[in-house]
Amino acid sequence: NVGRLMSIDYGRKRCGIAVTDTLCIVANGLTTVPTHTLIDFVKKYVETEPVDKIIVGHPTTMRGEESESMKYITPGINRLRKEIPNVPIEFWDERFTSVIAHRSMIDGGMKKMARRDKAIVDEISATIILNDYLQSKTFNT
């Protein structure tokens, strides 16, 4: 029985979340949750759905160095690891993700108001992180 993959675009105020289908072929945006509720949300989700792995966007600078935001992402994800010890969590380089998220929204002809809705960006970013991850695994097997 194969579980889903989940991805988290971890933000200071809120997190975008995406999941794959059970065959791990395609990633879809699931929701955006306030960061302080993330652990509860993920715990509830993994109780009802089999999740094989959680992929977390790992923001780096263009030079590939750790970005400032890792200062709050690392402790947040360490807490999550403690709460769901049986689900592996892996960081994934998301250097270009938010840029792509904005561009794909604009290409999709989204209205300007919706584009300002950061929650949508976070969810799309999580989806892109997961799709990137899936593609890299497909080519590397």
N, CA, C and O atoms as a MOPAC input file, in Angstrom:
PM7 MOZYME 1SCF
protein

 N      0.84600 1    -1.20700 1     0.00000 1
 C      0.00000 1     0.00000 1     0.00000 1
 C      0.87700 1     1.25200 1     0.00000 1
 O      1.65200 1     1.49300 1     0.92600 1
 N      0.73400 1     2.02100 1    -1.04300 1
 C      1.55800 1     3.21400 1    -1.18800 1
 C      0.84400 1     4.42300 1    -0.59700 1
 O     -0.34300 1     4.64600 1    -0.83400 1
 N      1.59900 1     5.19700 1     0.17600 1
 C      1.01800 1     6.40500 1     0.74100 1
 C      1.27100 1     7.60400 1    -0.13900 1
 O      2.00800 1     7.54600 1    -1.12300 1
 N      0.64300 1     8.68100 1     0.24300 1
 C      0.83200 1     9.94300 1    -0.47800 1
 C      2.13600 1    10.60700 1    -0.03500 1
 O      2.73700 1    10.23400 1     0.97300 1
 N      2.54900 1    11.59400 1    -0.81400 1
 C      3.59100 1    12.51200 1    -0.36700 1
 C      2.88900 1    13.82600 1    -0.04500 1
 O      1.91700 1    14.20000 1    -0.70100 1
 N      3.38800 1    14.51200 1     0.96000 1
 C      2.83900 1    15.82400 1     1.31600 1
 C      3.97800 1    16.82500 1     1.22100 1
 O      5.12600 1    16.48600 1     1.50700 1
 N      3.67500 1    18.05500 1     0.82300 1
 C      4.70900 1    19.08600 1     0.87100 1
 C      4.19100 1    20.27400 1     1.66500 1
 O      2.99300 1    20.55500 1     1.70400 1
 N      5.13800 1    20.96200 1     2.29900 1
 C      4.80700 1    22.13000 1     3.10300 1
 C      5.66800 1    23.30500 1     2.64400 1
 O      6.89500 1    23.21700 1     2.61600 1
 N      5.01200 1    24.39400 1     2.28800 1
 C      5.71400 1    25.64800 1     2.04100 1
 C      5.58100 1    26.41700 1     3.35800 1
 O      4.55700 1    27.04600 1     3.62400 1
 N      6.62900 1    26.35400 1     4.17000 1
 C      6.55500 1    26.81800 1     5.55200 1
 C      6.79800 1    28.32100 1     5.64600 1
 O      7.85700 1    28.81800 1     5.26300 1
 N      5.81500 1    29.02000 1     6.15200 1
 C      5.95800 1    30.46400 1     6.32400 1
 C      5.83100 1    30.85300 1     7.78400 1
 O      5.33900 1    30.07800 1     8.60500 1
 N      6.27600 1    32.05500 1     8.10000 1
 C      6.20800 1    32.53900 1     9.48200 1
 C      4.76400 1    32.61700 1     9.97400 1
 O      4.47900 1    32.29200 1    11.12600 1
 N      3.85300 1    33.04800 1     9.09700 1
 C      2.45000 1    33.22400 1     9.49600 1
 C      1.56200 1    32.08000 1     9.04200 1
 O      0.63800 1    31.67800 1     9.75000 1
 N      1.85200 1    31.55200 1     7.84600 1
 C      1.01500 1    30.44300 1     7.36600 1
 C      1.82800 1    29.52400 1     6.46600 1
 O      2.89500 1    29.88200 1     5.96700 1
 N      1.28400 1    28.32700 1     6.27800 1
 C      1.94900 1    27.28900 1     5.49000 1
 C      1.03600 1    26.82600 1     4.37000 1
 O     -0.14300 1    26.54800 1     4.58900 1
 N      1.58900 1    26.74500 1     3.17400 1
 C      0.87400 1    26.13500 1     2.06500 1
 C      1.11800 1    24.63800 1     2.10900 1
 O      2.22200 1    24.19100 1     2.42000 1
 N      0.08800 1    23.86500 1     1.79900 1
 C      0.21700 1    22.40600 1     1.85100 1
 C     -0.29600 1    21.79900 1     0.55400 1
 O     -1.35400 1    22.17400 1     0.04800 1
 N      0.48000 1    20.84900 1     0.02300 1
 C      0.04900 1    20.11500 1    -1.16700 1
 C      0.23900 1    18.63100 1    -0.88900 1
 O      1.06000 1    18.24500 1    -0.05800 1
 N     -0.52200 1    17.80800 1    -1.58800 1
 C     -0.37600 1    16.35700 1    -1.45400 1
 C     -0.43700 1    15.72100 1    -2.84500 1
 O     -0.99000 1    16.28700 1    -3.78800 1
 N      0.14400 1    14.53800 1    -2.93800 1
 C      0.00500 1    13.79100 1    -4.18800 1
 C     -1.23500 1    12.90600 1    -4.09400 1
 O     -1.83600 1    12.75300 1    -3.03000 1
 N     -1.59800 1    12.33100 1    -5.23300 1
 C     -2.57500 1    11.25100 1    -5.22800 1
 C     -1.88000 1    10.03300 1    -4.60900 1
 O     -0.67800 1    10.08300 1    -4.34900 1
 N     -2.61200 1     8.94900 1    -4.37200 1
 C     -2.02100 1     7.79600 1    -3.69000 1
 C     -0.98100 1     7.07600 1    -4.54500 1
 O     -0.16400 1     6.32000 1    -4.01800 1
 N     -1.00500 1     7.30200 1    -5.85200 1
 C      0.01600 1     6.69500 1    -6.71200 1
 C      1.26200 1     7.57300 1    -6.81800 1
 O      2.24200 1     7.20300 1    -7.46400 1
 N      1.20800 1     8.74100 1    -6.17300 1
 C      2.32800 1     9.69100 1    -6.17600 1
 C      2.70600 1    10.12700 1    -7.58900 1
 O      3.88800 1    10.25600 1    -7.90700 1
 N      1.71200 1    10.35000 1    -8.42600 1
 C      1.96800 1    10.78100 1    -9.79900 1
 C      1.83200 1    12.28600 1    -9.92100 1
 O      2.65200 1    12.93800 1   -10.56800 1
 N      0.79600 1    12.84000 1    -9.30000 1
 C      0.54300 1    14.26500 1    -9.46900 1
 C      0.30900 1    14.93600 1    -8.11600 1
 O     -0.27400 1    14.35100 1    -7.20300 1
 N      0.77900 1    16.17500 1    -8.01500 1
 C      0.61400 1    16.94000 1    -6.77500 1
 C     -0.49500 1    17.95600 1    -6.94900 1
 O     -0.59000 1    18.60600 1    -7.99000 1
 N     -1.33000 1    18.09500 1    -5.93900 1
 C     -2.38500 1    19.10600 1    -5.95200 1
 C     -2.34900 1    19.91700 1    -4.67500 1
 O     -2.06100 1    19.38700 1    -3.60100 1
 N     -2.64200 1    21.20600 1    -4.78900 1
 C     -2.73000 1    22.05600 1    -3.61100 1
 C     -3.83900 1    21.51700 1    -2.71600 1
 O     -4.90800 1    21.14100 1    -3.19800 1
 N     -3.58300 1    21.48100 1    -1.42200 1
 C     -4.57700 1    20.98300 1    -0.48100 1
 C     -5.21600 1    22.15200 1     0.25500 1
 O     -6.43500 1    22.32100 1     0.22900 1
 N     -4.38800 1    22.95800 1     0.90900 1
 C     -4.92500 1    24.05900 1     1.70500 1
 C     -3.79000 1    24.95600 1     2.17300 1
 O     -2.61900 1    24.68300 1     1.90800 1
 N     -4.14200 1    26.01200 1     2.86000 1
 C     -3.16800 1    26.85000 1     3.56300 1
 C     -3.65000 1    26.92200 1     5.00200 1
 O     -4.82900 1    27.16500 1     5.25900 1
 N     -2.74300 1    26.71400 1     5.93000 1
 C     -3.12900 1    26.77000 1     7.34500 1
 C     -2.24600 1    27.77600 1     8.08100 1
 O     -1.08800 1    27.97300 1     7.71200 1
 N     -2.79300 1    28.41800 1     9.12800 1
 C     -1.93400 1    29.27800 1     9.95300 1
 C     -0.81000 1    28.42100 1    10.54300 1
 O     -1.05400 1    27.29800 1    10.98500 1
 N      0.40900 1    28.94300 1    10.55000 1
 C      1.56600 1    28.16300 1    10.99000 1
 C      1.38100 1    27.57500 1    12.38900 1
 O      1.81700 1    26.45300 1    12.64700 1
 N      0.73900 1    28.31800 1    13.29300 1
 C      0.58500 1    27.79600 1    14.65700 1
 C     -0.35200 1    26.58200 1    14.71500 1
 O     -0.39000 1    25.88800 1    15.73100 1
 N     -1.10300 1    26.31700 1    13.64700 1
 C     -1.98500 1    25.14400 1    13.64200 1
 C     -1.42400 1    23.99900 1    12.78200 1
 O     -2.05100 1    22.94700 1    12.64800 1
 N     -0.23500 1    24.22100 1    12.20400 1
 C      0.32300 1    23.24200 1    11.25400 1
 C      0.45200 1    21.83400 1    11.84100 1
 O      0.01900 1    20.85800 1    11.22800 1
 N      1.05000 1    21.73600 1    13.03100 1
 C      1.29500 1    20.41500 1    13.61500 1
 C     -0.00600 1    19.65100 1    13.80800 1
 O     -0.09100 1    18.47000 1    13.47200 1
 N     -1.02800 1    20.32700 1    14.35500 1
 C     -2.32900 1    19.67300 1    14.54600 1
 C     -2.91500 1    19.22800 1    13.22000 1
 O     -3.45600 1    18.12800 1    13.10600 1
 N     -2.80400 1    20.09400 1    12.21100 1
 C     -3.35300 1    19.77000 1    10.90000 1
 C     -2.67600 1    18.52300 1    10.31900 1
 O     -3.34700 1    17.59700 1     9.86200 1
 N     -1.35000 1    18.51400 1    10.34400 1
 C     -0.59800 1    17.39400 1     9.76200 1
 C     -0.87200 1    16.10700 1    10.53100 1
 O     -1.05900 1    15.05000 1     9.92800 1
 N     -0.89500 1    16.19100 1    11.86500 1
 C     -1.17300 1    15.00300 1    12.67600 1
 C     -2.52800 1    14.39800 1    12.30600 1
 O     -2.64300 1    13.18700 1    12.11600 1
 N     -3.55900 1    15.25700 1    12.20500 1
 C     -4.88500 1    14.76600 1    11.84000 1
 C     -4.87600 1    14.15000 1    10.44400 1
 O     -5.49300 1    13.11100 1    10.21200 1
 N     -4.17300 1    14.79800 1     9.51800 1
 C     -4.15100 1    14.30500 1     8.13500 1
 C     -3.49600 1    12.93100 1     8.05500 1
 O     -4.02800 1    12.03100 1     7.40500 1
 N     -2.34400 1    12.75800 1     8.70800 1
 C     -1.64000 1    11.47400 1     8.60900 1
 C     -2.34900 1    10.35700 1     9.37300 1
 O     -2.07100 1     9.17800 1     9.15300 1
 N     -3.26000 1    10.72600 1    10.26500 1
 C     -4.07100 1     9.70100 1    10.93400 1
 C     -5.10800 1     9.11500 1     9.98100 1
 O     -5.47600 1     7.94600 1    10.10200 1
 N     -5.58000 1     9.92900 1     9.03100 1
 C     -6.65100 1     9.46300 1     8.14400 1
 C     -6.13200 1     9.03900 1     6.76700 1
 O     -6.77000 1     8.23400 1     6.08900 1
 N     -4.97600 1     9.57800 1     6.34900 1
 C     -4.41700 1     9.25300 1     5.03300 1
 C     -3.00200 1     8.71800 1     5.19800 1
 O     -2.22400 1     9.26300 1     5.98200 1
 N     -2.65100 1     7.64100 1     4.45700 1
 C     -1.26000 1     7.17300 1     4.54400 1
 C     -0.31900 1     8.16800 1     3.85700 1
 O     -0.46600 1     8.45200 1     2.66900 1
 N      0.64100 1     8.68800 1     4.60900 1
 C      1.62500 1     9.62300 1     4.05000 1
 C      3.00600 1     8.99500 1     4.21900 1
 O      3.44000 1     8.71900 1     5.33700 1
 N      3.69900 1     8.77000 1     3.08700 1
 C      5.01400 1     8.12000 1     3.11600 1
 C      6.12500 1     9.07800 1     3.50000 1
 O      7.10300 1     8.69300 1     4.14000 1
 N      5.96100 1    10.33700 1     3.09900 1
 C      7.03100 1    11.29300 1     3.33400 1
 C      6.47900 1    12.70700 1     3.23200 1
 O      5.52800 1    12.96800 1     2.49400 1
 N      7.09600 1    13.62400 1     3.99300 1
 C      6.73700 1    15.03100 1     3.91100 1
 C      7.94400 1    15.79200 1     3.36400 1
 O      9.06100 1    15.66800 1     3.86600 1
 N      7.69000 1    16.57500 1     2.33100 1
 C      8.73600 1    17.36800 1     1.69600 1
 C      8.53500 1    18.81800 1     2.13400 1
 O      7.44000 1    19.36700 1     2.00400 1
 N      9.59600 1    19.43200 1     2.65200 1
 C      9.48100 1    20.81300 1     3.11500 1
 C     10.35200 1    21.70400 1     2.23900 1
 O     11.53100 1    21.41800 1     2.02700 1
 N      9.76800 1    22.77900 1     1.73400 1
 C     10.54100 1    23.72500 1     0.94000 1
 C     11.69200 1    24.27100 1     1.75500 1
 O     11.50600 1    24.72500 1     2.88400 1
 N     12.89300 1    24.22600 1     1.17600 1
 C     14.10500 1    24.66300 1     1.85400 1
 C     14.59500 1    25.91300 1     1.15600 1
 O     15.29000 1    25.82600 1     0.14400 1
 N     14.23600 1    27.09600 1     1.69100 1
 C     14.62400 1    28.31800 1     0.98700 1
 C     16.12200 1    28.57100 1     1.06900 1
 O     16.70400 1    28.56700 1     2.15400 1
 N     16.74100 1    28.79200 1    -0.08700 1
 C     18.14600 1    29.16000 1    -0.11800 1
 C     18.25500 1    30.45000 1    -0.92000 1
 O     17.34500 1    30.81500 1    -1.66400 1
 N     19.37400 1    31.12400 1    -0.75500 1
 C     19.61700 1    32.32100 1    -1.55800 1
 C     20.01800 1    31.86300 1    -2.96300 1
 O     20.24600 1    30.67300 1    -3.18200 1
 N     20.10200 1    32.77000 1    -3.88700 1
 C     20.50900 1    32.41600 1    -5.24700 1
 C     21.88900 1    31.76600 1    -5.24800 1
 O     22.21000 1    30.97500 1    -6.13500 1
 N     22.70400 1    32.10600 1    -4.24600 1
 C     24.03700 1    31.51400 1    -4.16600 1
 C     23.98500 1    30.12700 1    -3.53100 1
 O     25.01300 1    29.46300 1    -3.39400 1
 N     22.78300 1    29.69200 1    -3.14200 1
 C     22.65200 1    28.36200 1    -2.54700 1
 C     22.95000 1    28.33600 1    -1.05900 1
 O     23.12800 1    27.26700 1    -0.47400 1
 N     23.00500 1    29.53600 1    -0.43500 1
 C     23.23200 1    29.57600 1     1.01100 1
 C     21.89300 1    29.55100 1     1.73800 1
 O     20.85800 1    29.90300 1     1.17300 1
 N     21.92900 1    29.12900 1     2.99800 1
 C     20.71700 1    29.09500 1     3.82000 1
 C     20.09700 1    30.48100 1     3.86700 1
 O     20.80700 1    31.46700 1     4.06600 1
 N     18.80100 1    30.57200 1     3.69000 1
 C     18.17200 1    31.88700 1     3.80800 1
 C     17.81500 1    32.14300 1     5.26800 1
 O     17.74100 1    31.22000 1     6.07800 1
 N     17.59800 1    33.41200 1     5.58200 1
 C     17.24300 1    33.83700 1     6.94100 1
 C     16.07100 1    33.04400 1     7.50700 1
 O     16.03100 1    32.73000 1     8.69600 1
 N     15.11500 1    32.72700 1     6.62900 1
 C     13.88200 1    32.09500 1     7.11200 1
 C     14.10700 1    30.70800 1     7.70900 1
 O     13.23900 1    30.20000 1     8.41900 1
 N     15.27100 1    30.07600 1     7.43200 1
 C     15.55000 1    28.77700 1     8.05300 1
 C     15.61000 1    28.89800 1     9.57900 1
 O     15.43600 1    27.90800 1    10.29000 1
 N     15.85700 1    30.11600 1    10.07800 1
 C     15.92900 1    30.33500 1    11.53200 1
 C     14.62300 1    29.95800 1    12.22500 1
 O     14.63800 1    29.48300 1    13.36100 1
 N     13.47000 1    30.17200 1    11.53500 1
 C     12.21000 1    29.76300 1    12.15800 1
 C     11.65100 1    28.47600 1    11.54200 1
 O     10.81900 1    27.80500 1    12.15400 1
 N     12.10600 1    28.13300 1    10.33700 1
 C     11.61100 1    26.89400 1     9.71300 1
 C     12.16500 1    25.66600 1    10.44900 1
 O     11.42200 1    24.74000 1    10.77500 1
 N     13.48000 1    25.67300 1    10.70600 1
 C     14.11800 1    24.51500 1    11.33800 1
 C     13.46900 1    24.13300 1    12.66800 1
 O     13.12000 1    22.96600 1    12.85100 1
 N     13.29100 1    25.08600 1    13.61500 1
 C     12.63500 1    24.69800 1    14.87700 1
 C     11.20100 1    24.21100 1    14.66200 1
 O     10.75900 1    23.27100 1    15.32200 1
 N     10.48000 1    24.84800 1    13.74500 1
 C      9.09700 1    24.44300 1    13.47400 1
 C      9.02400 1    23.02000 1    12.94700 1
 O      8.17000 1    22.23800 1    13.36400 1
 N      9.92000 1    22.68800 1    12.03300 1
 C      9.92600 1    21.34900 1    11.44100 1
 C     10.44800 1    20.32300 1    12.44700 1
 O      9.99700 1    19.17700 1    12.44800 1
 N     11.39100 1    20.71900 1    13.30100 1
 C     11.86300 1    19.79400 1    14.34000 1
 C     10.73700 1    19.41400 1    15.29300 1
 O     10.65200 1    18.27100 1    15.74400 1
 N      9.86600 1    20.38800 1    15.59800 1
 C      8.70100 1    20.08200 1    16.44300 1
 C      7.77900 1    19.11000 1    15.73400 1
 O      7.24400 1    18.18600 1    16.34700 1
 N      7.59400 1    19.32400 1    14.43100 1
 C      6.73300 1    18.43700 1    13.64800 1
 C      7.30500 1    17.01700 1    13.63000 1
 O      6.56100 1    16.04800 1    13.77700 1
 N      8.62100 1    16.89000 1    13.45000 1
 C      9.28500 1    15.56900 1    13.45600 1
 C      8.99200 1    14.81300 1    14.74600 1
 O      8.71500 1    13.61400 1    14.72700 1
 N      9.05800 1    15.54100 1    15.88500 1
 C      8.81100 1    14.91900 1    17.19000 1
 C      7.38300 1    14.39800 1    17.28900 1
 O      7.13400 1    13.34500 1    17.87400 1
 N      6.44600 1    15.15200 1    16.70800 1
 C      5.02200 1    14.80000 1    16.80700 1
 C      4.62400 1    13.65200 1    15.87900 1
 O      3.71200 1    12.88800 1    16.19200 1
 N      5.30800 1    13.53000 1    14.73800 1
 C      4.98700 1    12.43400 1    13.80400 1
 C      6.26800 1    11.67300 1    13.44100 1
 O      6.72600 1    11.70300 1    12.29900 1
 N      6.83800 1    10.98100 1    14.45800 1
 C      8.14800 1    10.34100 1    14.27100 1
 C      8.17000 1     9.26800 1    13.17800 1
 O      9.23400 1     8.95200 1    12.64600 1
 N      7.01200 1     8.71200 1    12.84400 1
 C      6.99700 1     7.63000 1    11.85400 1
 C      6.91400 1     8.11900 1    10.40600 1
 O      6.93700 1     7.30900 1     9.47900 1
 N      6.81700 1     9.43300 1    10.20600 1
 C      6.78200 1     9.96400 1     8.83600 1
 C      8.07900 1    10.73000 1     8.57000 1
 O      8.34300 1    11.74200 1     9.21800 1
 N      8.89800 1    10.24700 1     7.61100 1
 C     10.13400 1    10.97100 1     7.31900 1
 C      9.86600 1    12.34700 1     6.71900 1
 O      8.92700 1    12.52600 1     5.94300 1
 N     10.70000 1    13.31200 1     7.08500 1
 C     10.56300 1    14.67900 1     6.56200 1
 C     11.87000 1    15.04100 1     5.85900 1
 O     12.95700 1    14.88300 1     6.41400 1
 N     11.74200 1    15.52600 1     4.63900 1
 C     12.91700 1    15.83400 1     3.82200 1
 C     12.83300 1    17.27800 1     3.33100 1
 O     11.77200 1    17.73600 1     2.90800 1
 N     13.95400 1    17.98900 1     3.39100 1
 C     13.98600 1    19.35100 1     2.84300 1
 C     14.27100 1    19.30500 1     1.34800 1
 O     15.00700 1    18.44300 1     0.86800 1
 N     13.67800 1    20.24400 1     0.62300 1
 C     13.83600 1    20.30500 1    -0.82400 1
 C     14.10400 1    21.74200 1    -1.24400 1
 O     13.36700 1    22.65300 1    -0.86900 1
 N     15.16400 1    21.94100 1    -2.02600 1
 C     15.56900 1    23.27500 1    -2.45700 1
 C     14.44600 1    23.95000 1    -3.24400 1
 O     13.98600 1    23.41800 1    -4.25400 1
 N     14.01100 1    25.11200 1    -2.78300 1
 C     12.88800 1    25.78800 1    -3.44600 1
 C     13.30500 1    27.17000 1    -3.94200 1
 O     12.49800 1    28.09900 1    -3.96900 1
 N     14.56100 1    27.29300 1    -4.32900 1
 C     15.11500 1    28.58300 1    -4.72900 1
 C     14.20200 1    29.40700 1    -5.64400 1
 O     14.05600 1    30.61600 1    -5.46000 1
 N     13.60000 1    28.75300 1    -6.61500 1
 C     12.86400 1    29.50500 1    -7.63900 1
 C     11.34900 1    29.36700 1    -7.50300 1
 O     10.59700 1    29.87200 1    -8.33600 1
 N     10.90900 1    28.68500 1    -6.45500 1
 C      9.50000 1    28.32000 1    -6.36300 1
 C      8.53600 1    29.48700 1    -6.34600 1
 O      7.57500 1    29.49700 1    -7.11500 1
 N      8.77000 1    30.49500 1    -5.47100 1
 C      7.78400 1    31.57600 1    -5.36800 1
 C      7.72500 1    32.38100 1    -6.65300 1
 O      6.67300 1    32.90100 1    -7.02400 1
 N      8.86300 1    32.48200 1    -7.33000 1
 C      8.89900 1    33.17400 1    -8.61700 1
 C      7.99600 1    32.43300 1    -9.60800 1
 O      7.16900 1    33.03700 1   -10.29100 1
 N      8.17500 1    31.11000 1    -9.66700 1
 C      7.38100 1    30.29000 1   -10.58700 1
 C      5.90200 1    30.36700 1   -10.20600 1
 O      5.02600 1    30.41800 1   -11.06900 1
 N      5.64400 1    30.37300 1    -8.89700 1
 C      4.25200 1    30.42400 1    -8.43200 1
 C      3.56800 1    31.67700 1    -8.94900 1
 O      2.45400 1    31.61700 1    -9.46900 1
 N      4.24100 1    32.81200 1    -8.80400 1
 C      3.65900 1    34.05700 1    -9.29000 1
 C      3.43600 1    34.00700 1   -10.78700 1
 O      2.39000 1    34.41900 1   -11.28900 1
 N      4.43600 1    33.49500 1   -11.49800 1
 C      4.35300 1    33.48500 1   -12.94100 1
 C      3.21500 1    32.57300 1   -13.42000 1
 O      2.47500 1    32.92300 1   -14.33900 1
 N      3.08600 1    31.41400 1   -12.79300 1
 C      2.03900 1    30.49300 1   -13.23400 1
 C      0.65200 1    31.05300 1   -12.93200 1
 O     -0.30700 1    30.77000 1   -13.64900 1
 N      0.54900 1    31.85200 1   -11.86400 1
 C     -0.72900 1    32.48200 1   -11.55000 1
 C     -1.07300 1    33.55400 1   -12.57800 1
 O     -2.21700 1    33.67400 1   -13.01600 1
 N     -0.05500 1    34.33300 1   -12.95400 1
 C     -0.28400 1    35.38900 1   -13.93300 1
 C     -0.63500 1    34.76900 1   -15.28600 1
 O     -1.54100 1    35.23300 1   -15.97800 1
 N      0.11100 1    33.69400 1   -15.65500 1
 C     -0.18200 1    32.98300 1   -16.90400 1
 C     -1.59800 1    32.42700 1   -16.89800 1
 O     -2.26200 1    32.37600 1   -17.93300 1
 N     -2.04800 1    32.01300 1   -15.72300 1
 C     -3.39300 1    31.46100 1   -15.60100 1
 C     -4.46500 1    32.53600 1   -15.67200 1
 O     -5.65300 1    32.23600 1   -15.55700 1
 N     -4.05800 1    33.78400 1   -15.86000 1
 C     -4.99100 1    34.88200 1   -16.03400 1
 C     -5.76200 1    35.22700 1   -14.77200 1
 O     -6.89400 1    35.70600 1   -14.83300 1
 N     -5.13100 1    34.97500 1   -13.61500 1
 C     -5.79500 1    35.28500 1   -12.36100 1
 C     -5.97600 1    36.79300 1   -12.20500 1
 O     -5.11400 1    37.56500 1   -12.62300 1
 N     -7.05700 1    37.20600 1   -11.62400 1
 C     -7.29200 1    38.64100 1   -11.40500 1
 C     -6.29000 1    39.19400 1   -10.39300 1
 O     -5.78700 1    38.46600 1    -9.53700 1
 N     -6.01600 1    40.46500 1   -10.50400 1
 C     -5.00700 1    41.09100 1    -9.63000 1
 C     -5.30800 1    40.90700 1    -8.14300 1
 O     -4.39200 1    40.69800 1    -7.34800 1
 N     -6.57000 1    40.98300 1    -7.76900 1
 C     -6.92200 1    40.82600 1    -6.35600 1
 C     -6.50700 1    39.46100 1    -5.83800 1
 O     -5.89900 1    39.34400 1    -4.77400 1
 N     -6.84500 1    38.43000 1    -6.60300 1
 C     -6.52700 1    37.07400 1    -6.16500 1
 C     -5.01700 1    36.88300 1    -6.09800 1
 O     -4.51300 1    36.15900 1    -5.24000 1
 N     -4.30100 1    37.53400 1    -7.00300 1
 C     -2.85300 1    37.39200 1    -7.02200 1
 C     -2.25100 1    37.93600 1    -5.73900 1
 O     -1.18800 1    37.49200 1    -5.30500 1
 N     -2.94100 1    38.90900 1    -5.12800 1
 C     -2.45700 1    39.45800 1    -3.86600 1
 C     -2.75600 1    38.51600 1    -2.70100 1
 O     -2.23700 1    38.68900 1    -1.59900 1
 N     -3.58000 1    37.54200 1    -2.95500 1
 C     -3.93100 1    36.60200 1    -1.88800 1
 C     -2.77100 1    35.64000 1    -1.67600 1
 O     -2.63300 1    34.63800 1    -2.37700 1
 N     -1.94100 1    35.97000 1    -0.69100 1
 C     -0.72400 1    35.19800 1    -0.44800 1
 C     -1.01600 1    33.73200 1    -0.15800 1
 O     -0.20300 1    32.85800 1    -0.45800 1
 N     -2.17400 1    33.47200 1     0.42200 1
 C     -2.51300 1    32.08700 1     0.75200 1
 C     -2.49800 1    31.21900 1    -0.49600 1
 O     -2.02700 1    30.08100 1    -0.47000 1
 N     -3.01700 1    31.76600 1    -1.58800 1
 C     -3.03000 1    31.01900 1    -2.84100 1
 C     -1.60400 1    30.77000 1    -3.31400 1
 O     -1.27600 1    29.68200 1    -3.78800 1
 N     -0.75300 1    31.80200 1    -3.17900 1
 C      0.65000 1    31.65300 1    -3.58900 1
 C      1.30800 1    30.53400 1    -2.78700 1
 O      2.02900 1    29.71100 1    -3.35100 1
 N      1.06500 1    30.49600 1    -1.47700 1
 C      1.68000 1    29.47900 1    -0.61300 1
 C      1.26500 1    28.08100 1    -1.03800 1
 O      2.08400 1    27.16200 1    -1.07900 1
 N     -0.02300 1    27.92800 1    -1.35700 1
 C     -0.53200 1    26.62000 1    -1.75800 1
 C      0.06400 1    26.20800 1    -3.10400 1
 O      0.44300 1    25.05200 1    -3.29600 1
 N      0.14400 1    27.16700 1    -4.03800 1
 C      0.74100 1    26.87100 1    -5.34100 1
 C      2.23100 1    26.55200 1    -5.17500 1
 O      2.75400 1    25.65100 1    -5.83000 1
 N      2.90500 1    27.29400 1    -4.29800 1
 C      4.32700 1    27.02900 1    -4.04400 1
 C      4.53000 1    25.61300 1    -3.52600 1
 O      5.43800 1    24.90800 1    -3.96500 1
 N      3.67900 1    25.19900 1    -2.58800 1
 C      3.76900 1    23.84000 1    -2.03700 1
 C      3.56500 1    22.81500 1    -3.14100 1
 O      4.23500 1    21.78300 1    -3.17000 1
 N      2.63300 1    23.10200 1    -4.05300 1
 C      2.34700 1    22.18900 1    -5.16500 1
 C      3.55200 1    22.09100 1    -6.09300 1
 O      3.90400 1    21.00600 1    -6.55800 1
 N      4.18100 1    23.23600 1    -6.35600 1
 C      5.34800 1    23.24400 1    -7.24600 1
 C      6.53200 1    22.51700 1    -6.60900 1
 O      7.25000 1    21.77800 1    -7.28300 1
 N      6.72800 1    22.73100 1    -5.31400 1
 C      7.80500 1    22.02300 1    -4.59400 1
 C      7.62200 1    20.51900 1    -4.78600 1
 O      8.56800 1    19.79600 1    -5.09800 1
 N      6.39000 1    20.07100 1    -4.59300 1
 C      6.10800 1    18.64100 1    -4.66200 1
 C      6.24500 1    18.11500 1    -6.09100 1
 O      6.78200 1    17.02700 1    -6.29800 1
 N      5.76900 1    18.86600 1    -7.06700 1
 C      5.93200 1    18.45000 1    -8.46600 1
 C      7.40900 1    18.38400 1    -8.86500 1
 O      7.82800 1    17.45500 1    -9.55600 1
 N      8.19800 1    19.37800 1    -8.42400 1
 C      9.64900 1    19.36200 1    -8.67300 1
 C     10.26400 1    18.09800 1    -8.09600 1
 O     11.05300 1    17.41100 1    -8.74400 1
 N      9.87900 1    17.81300 1    -6.86000 1
 C     10.40700 1    16.64200 1    -6.15900 1
 C     10.04600 1    15.36600 1    -6.91600 1
 O     10.89400 1    14.50100 1    -7.13200 1
 N      8.78000 1    15.25800 1    -7.31600 1
 C      8.31800 1    14.07500 1    -8.05600 1
 C      9.09800 1    13.90800 1    -9.35400 1
 O      9.52600 1    12.80300 1    -9.68900 1
 N      9.28300 1    15.00700 1   -10.08600 1
 C      9.99600 1    14.93500 1   -11.36000 1
 C     11.43700 1    14.48800 1   -11.15500 1
 O     11.95300 1    13.67900 1   -11.92600 1
 N     12.08500 1    15.01000 1   -10.12000 1
 C     13.48500 1    14.63500 1    -9.89000 1
 C     13.58200 1    13.15100 1    -9.56600 1
 O     14.53800 1    12.48800 1    -9.96700 1
 N     12.59500 1    12.62600 1    -8.84200 1
 C     12.61500 1    11.20300 1    -8.48300 1
 C     12.37000 1    10.33300 1    -9.71600 1
 O     12.96700 1     9.26600 1    -9.86100 1
 N     11.48800 1    10.79800 1   -10.59800 1
 C     11.17300 1    10.04400 1   -11.80700 1
 C     12.41500 1     9.89100 1   -12.67400 1
 O     12.66100 1     8.82900 1   -13.24700 1
 N     13.19700 1    10.97300 1   -12.76400 1
 C     14.36400 1    10.93500 1   -13.65000 1
 C     15.55600 1    10.24000 1   -13.00400 1
 O     16.46000 1     9.76300 1   -13.69000 1
 N     15.54200 1    10.18900 1   -11.67800 1
 C     16.71300 1     9.61500 1   -10.99400 1
 C     16.57800 1     8.13000 1   -10.65800 1
 O     17.50000 1     7.54100 1   -10.09500 1
 N     15.44700 1     7.52200 1   -10.99300 1
 C     15.29200 1     6.10900 1   -10.62100 1
 C     15.86000 1     5.21100 1   -11.70100 1
 O     15.82200 1     3.98800 1   -11.57000 1

